[in-house]
Amino acid sequence: MWHYYNGDQYIKSAAEVFVESVPENTLISRPGGDEFYILFYGYSSRSEIQRYLDQLEKDIRAQSILLPNGDPFMLHLSAGVAWYPDDTTDRKEFTQYADFAMYQIKRTVKDQFGDFDKEAYRTSQEQYNKEKD
């Protein structure tokens, strides 16, 4: 049986991996629940950040918590990545785009990191507006 303690431990373990896996000058925040934002800044190329993201993904997959019965439970994480300034320069859109990318991953492949897809977002917004009308 899953207990609240396990959920808290899961979130705490994920946060520990984030802190240990990203460079010191990276901003990590938890707006609530089981969601985190990680902001990499001050880099000259996307590939530099991508290396950190690849390592973070490996580190998450290597982390587990112990359940009350002593069994290990591996961490799983779906993450959406938005790129500044390629995707947007607006802070609000930036977080919306990262969230959209995360939900795209959760609905499809799960347990991976995925980049924001502007075309998929546009299509989704058009569909939403049609349904709203």
C-alpha positions as protocol buffer text, in pm:
chain_id: "A"
residue {
  index: 1
  type: MET
  ca { x: 0 y: 0 z: 0 }
}
residue {
  index: 2
  type: TRP
  ca { x: 126 y: 348 z: -89 }
}
residue {
  index: 3
  type: HIS
  ca { x: 147 y: 586 z: 207 }
}
residue {
  index: 4
  type: TYR
  ca { x: 180 y: 963 z: 224 }
}
residue {
  index: 5
  type: TYR
  ca { x: 531 y: 910 z: 356 }
}
residue {
  index: 6
  type: ASN
  ca { x: 623 y: 738 z: 31 }
}
residue {
  index: 7
  type: GLY
  ca { x: 499 y: 1033 z: -174 }
}
residue {
  index: 8
  type: ASP
  ca { x: 694 y: 1278 z: 41 }
}
residue {
  index: 9
  type: GLN
  ca { x: 1004 y: 1059 z: 20 }
}
residue {
  index: 10
  type: TYR
  ca { x: 963 y: 1033 z: -357 }
}
residue {
  index: 11
  type: ILE
  ca { x: 951 y: 1412 z: -395 }
}
residue {
  index: 12
  type: LYS
  ca { x: 1242 y: 1459 z: -156 }
}
residue {
  index: 13
  type: SER
  ca { x: 1454 y: 1203 z: -345 }
}
residue {
  index: 14
  type: ALA
  ca { x: 1378 y: 1369 z: -678 }
}
residue {
  index: 15
  type: ALA
  ca { x: 1476 y: 1708 z: -534 }
}
residue {
  index: 16
  type: GLU
  ca { x: 1802 y: 1563 z: -403 }
}
residue {
  index: 17
  type: VAL
  ca { x: 1885 y: 1426 z: -749 }
}
residue {
  index: 18
  type: PHE
  ca { x: 1812 y: 1767 z: -903 }
}
residue {
  index: 19
  type: VAL
  ca { x: 2042 y: 1944 z: -658 }
}
residue {
  index: 20
  type: GLU
  ca { x: 2321 y: 1690 z: -704 }
}
residue {
  index: 21
  type: SER
  ca { x: 2293 y: 1663 z: -1084 }
}
residue {
  index: 22
  type: VAL
  ca { x: 2275 y: 2022 z: -1201 }
}
residue {
  index: 23
  type: PRO
  ca { x: 2538 y: 2297 z: -1183 }
}
residue {
  index: 24
  type: GLU
  ca { x: 2543 y: 2522 z: -878 }
}
residue {
  index: 25
  type: ASN
  ca { x: 2408 y: 2830 z: -1058 }
}
residue {
  index: 26
  type: THR
  ca { x: 2090 y: 2650 z: -1172 }
}
residue {
  index: 27
  type: LEU
  ca { x: 1754 y: 2760 z: -1028 }
}
residue {
  index: 28
  type: ILE
  ca { x: 1535 y: 2481 z: -894 }
}
residue {
  index: 29
  type: SER
  ca { x: 1185 y: 2552 z: -766 }
}
residue {
  index: 30
  type: ARG
  ca { x: 884 y: 2351 z: -663 }
}
residue {
  index: 31
  type: PRO
  ca { x: 565 y: 2544 z: -737 }
}
residue {
  index: 32
  type: GLY
  ca { x: 360 y: 2274 z: -565 }
}
residue {
  index: 33
  type: GLY
  ca { x: 263 y: 1911 z: -564 }
}
residue {
  index: 34
  type: ASP
  ca { x: 503 y: 1693 z: -755 }
}
residue {
  index: 35
  type: GLU
  ca { x: 612 y: 1955 z: -1009 }
}
residue {
  index: 36
  type: PHE
  ca { x: 949 y: 2122 z: -1027 }
}
residue {
  index: 37
  type: TYR
  ca { x: 1095 y: 2389 z: -1251 }
}
residue {
  index: 38
  type: ILE
  ca { x: 1465 y: 2383 z: -1330 }
}
residue {
  index: 39
  type: LEU
  ca { x: 1612 y: 2687 z: -1502 }
}
residue {
  index: 40
  type: PHE
  ca { x: 1954 y: 2658 z: -1661 }
}
residue {
  index: 41
  type: TYR
  ca { x: 2098 y: 3000 z: -1743 }
}
residue {
  index: 42
  type: GLY
  ca { x: 2422 y: 3160 z: -1852 }
}
residue {
  index: 43
  type: TYR
  ca { x: 2519 y: 2904 z: -2115 }
}
residue {
  index: 44
  type: SER
  ca { x: 2648 y: 2980 z: -2461 }
}
residue {
  index: 45
  type: SER
  ca { x: 2490 y: 2680 z: -2633 }
}
residue {
  index: 46
  type: ARG
  ca { x: 2195 y: 2450 z: -2615 }
}
residue {
  index: 47
  type: SER
  ca { x: 2427 y: 2149 z: -2631 }
}
residue {
  index: 48
  type: GLU
  ca { x: 2585 y: 2247 z: -2296 }
}
residue {
  index: 49
  type: ILE
  ca { x: 2245 y: 2241 z: -2130 }
}
residue {
  index: 50
  type: GLN
  ca { x: 2145 y: 1924 z: -2312 }
}
residue {
  index: 51
  type: ARG
  ca { x: 2444 y: 1743 z: -2158 }
}
residue {
  index: 52
  type: TYR
  ca { x: 2318 y: 1838 z: -1811 }
}
residue {
  index: 53
  type: LEU
  ca { x: 1966 y: 1728 z: -1901 }
}
residue {
  index: 54
  type: ASP
  ca { x: 2094 y: 1392 z: -2029 }
}
residue {
  index: 55
  type: GLN
  ca { x: 2289 y: 1339 z: -1707 }
}
residue {
  index: 56
  type: LEU
  ca { x: 1991 y: 1443 z: -1496 }
}
residue {
  index: 57
  type: GLU
  ca { x: 1771 y: 1191 z: -1678 }
}
residue {
  index: 58
  type: LYS
  ca { x: 2026 y: 913 z: -1611 }
}
residue {
  index: 59
  type: ASP
  ca { x: 2060 y: 1014 z: -1246 }
}
residue {
  index: 60
  type: ILE
  ca { x: 1683 y: 1009 z: -1192 }
}
residue {
  index: 61
  type: ARG
  ca { x: 1659 y: 660 z: -1340 }
}
residue {
  index: 62
  type: ALA
  ca { x: 1931 y: 538 z: -1104 }
}
residue {
  index: 63
  type: GLN
  ca { x: 1752 y: 668 z: -792 }
}
residue {
  index: 64
  type: SER
  ca { x: 1504 y: 473 z: -581 }
}
residue {
  index: 65
  type: ILE
  ca { x: 1328 y: 497 z: -248 }
}
residue {
  index: 66
  type: LEU
  ca { x: 1259 y: 213 z: -7 }
}
residue {
  index: 67
  type: LEU
  ca { x: 898 y: 117 z: 48 }
}
residue {
  index: 68
  type: PRO
  ca { x: 781 y: 24 z: 400 }
}
residue {
  index: 69
  type: ASN
  ca { x: 825 y: -346 z: 317 }
}
residue {
  index: 70
  type: GLY
  ca { x: 1189 y: -280 z: 222 }
}
residue {
  index: 71
  type: ASP
  ca { x: 1143 y: -312 z: -154 }
}
residue {
  index: 72
  type: PRO
  ca { x: 1311 y: -47 z: -370 }
}
residue {
  index: 73
  type: PHE
  ca { x: 1087 y: 168 z: -588 }
}
residue {
  index: 74
  type: MET
  ca { x: 1260 y: 339 z: -880 }
}
residue {
  index: 75
  type: LEU
  ca { x: 1195 y: 706 z: -950 }
}
residue {
  index: 76
  type: HIS
  ca { x: 1018 y: 790 z: -1274 }
}
residue {
  index: 77
  type: LEU
  ca { x: 994 y: 1136 z: -1418 }
}
residue {
  index: 78
  type: SER
  ca { x: 834 y: 1297 z: -1720 }
}
residue {
  index: 79
  type: ALA
  ca { x: 982 y: 1636 z: -1807 }
}
residue {
  index: 80
  type: GLY
  ca { x: 904 y: 1906 z: -2057 }
}
residue {
  index: 81
  type: VAL
  ca { x: 1179 y: 2132 z: -2188 }
}
residue {
  index: 82
  type: ALA
  ca { x: 1125 y: 2479 z: -2333 }
}
residue {
  index: 83
  type: TRP
  ca { x: 1417 y: 2667 z: -2485 }
}
residue {
  index: 84
  type: TYR
  ca { x: 1484 y: 3038 z: -2448 }
}
residue {
  index: 85
  type: PRO
  ca { x: 1478 y: 3234 z: -2678 }
}
residue {
  index: 86
  type: ASP
  ca { x: 1394 y: 2974 z: -2947 }
}
residue {
  index: 87
  type: ASP
  ca { x: 1048 y: 2890 z: -2811 }
}
residue {
  index: 88
  type: THR
  ca { x: 963 y: 3224 z: -2650 }
}
residue {
  index: 89
  type: THR
  ca { x: 1105 y: 3519 z: -2459 }
}
residue {
  index: 90
  type: ASP
  ca { x: 790 y: 3563 z: -2248 }
}
residue {
  index: 91
  type: ARG
  ca { x: 819 y: 3420 z: -1895 }
}
residue {
  index: 92
  type: LYS
  ca { x: 455 y: 3313 z: -1871 }
}
residue {
  index: 93
  type: GLU
  ca { x: 464 y: 3142 z: -2212 }
}
residue {
  index: 94
  type: PHE
  ca { x: 793 y: 2981 z: -2120 }
}
residue {
  index: 95
  type: THR
  ca { x: 638 y: 2793 z: -1825 }
}
residue {
  index: 96
  type: GLN
  ca { x: 323 y: 2714 z: -2028 }
}
residue {
  index: 97
  type: TYR
  ca { x: 536 y: 2566 z: -2304 }
}
residue {
  index: 98
  type: ALA
  ca { x: 741 y: 2357 z: -2063 }
}
residue {
  index: 99
  type: ASP
  ca { x: 418 y: 2231 z: -1901 }
}
residue {
  index: 100
  type: PHE
  ca { x: 271 y: 2150 z: -2242 }
}
residue {
  index: 101
  type: ALA
  ca { x: 584 y: 1953 z: -2335 }
}
residue {
  index: 102
  type: MET
  ca { x: 566 y: 1763 z: -2006 }
}
residue {
  index: 103
  type: TYR
  ca { x: 201 y: 1668 z: -2058 }
}
residue {
  index: 104
  type: GLN
  ca { x: 278 y: 1559 z: -2414 }
}
residue {
  index: 105
  type: ILE
  ca { x: 539 y: 1321 z: -2271 }
}
residue {
  index: 106
  type: LYS
  ca { x: 301 y: 1196 z: -2001 }
}
residue {
  index: 107
  type: ARG
  ca { x: 32 y: 1123 z: -2262 }
}
residue {
  index: 108
  type: THR
  ca { x: 265 y: 940 z: -2498 }
}
residue {
  index: 109
  type: VAL
  ca { x: 593 y: 777 z: -2396 }
}
residue {
  index: 110
  type: LYS
  ca { x: 612 y: 863 z: -2022 }
}
residue {
  index: 111
  type: ASP
  ca { x: 927 y: 863 z: -1809 }
}
residue {
  index: 112
  type: GLN
  ca { x: 1133 y: 1073 z: -2053 }
}
residue {
  index: 113
  type: PHE
  ca { x: 1237 y: 1429 z: -2119 }
}
residue {
  index: 114
  type: GLY
  ca { x: 1082 y: 1599 z: -2421 }
}
residue {
  index: 115
  type: ASP
  ca { x: 1123 y: 1930 z: -2597 }
}
residue {
  index: 116
  type: PHE
  ca { x: 838 y: 2171 z: -2659 }
}
residue {
  index: 117
  type: ASP
  ca { x: 681 y: 2126 z: -3002 }
}
residue {
  index: 118
  type: LYS
  ca { x: 537 y: 2455 z: -3128 }
}
residue {
  index: 119
  type: GLU
  ca { x: 334 y: 2286 z: -3403 }
}
residue {
  index: 120
  type: ALA
  ca { x: 172 y: 2040 z: -3160 }
}
residue {
  index: 121
  type: TYR
  ca { x: 93 y: 2330 z: -2928 }
}
residue {
  index: 122
  type: ARG
  ca { x: -64 y: 2533 z: -3211 }
}
residue {
  index: 123
  type: THR
  ca { x: -274 y: 2233 z: -3317 }
}
residue {
  index: 124
  type: SER
  ca { x: -382 y: 2174 z: -2957 }
}
residue {
  index: 125
  type: GLN
  ca { x: -484 y: 2538 z: -2917 }
}
residue {
  index: 126
  type: GLU
  ca { x: -680 y: 2532 z: -3242 }
}
residue {
  index: 127
  type: GLN
  ca { x: -862 y: 2217 z: -3131 }
}
residue {
  index: 128
  type: TYR
  ca { x: -936 y: 2370 z: -2791 }
}
residue {
  index: 129
  type: ASN
  ca { x: -1076 y: 2687 z: -2952 }
}
residue {
  index: 130
  type: LYS
  ca { x: -1298 y: 2482 z: -3187 }
}
residue {
  index: 131
  type: GLU
  ca { x: -1435 y: 2283 z: -2894 }
}
residue {
  index: 132
  type: LYS
  ca { x: -1490 y: 2602 z: -2696 }
}
residue {
  index: 133
  type: ASP
  ca { x: -1683 y: 2760 z: -2986 }
}
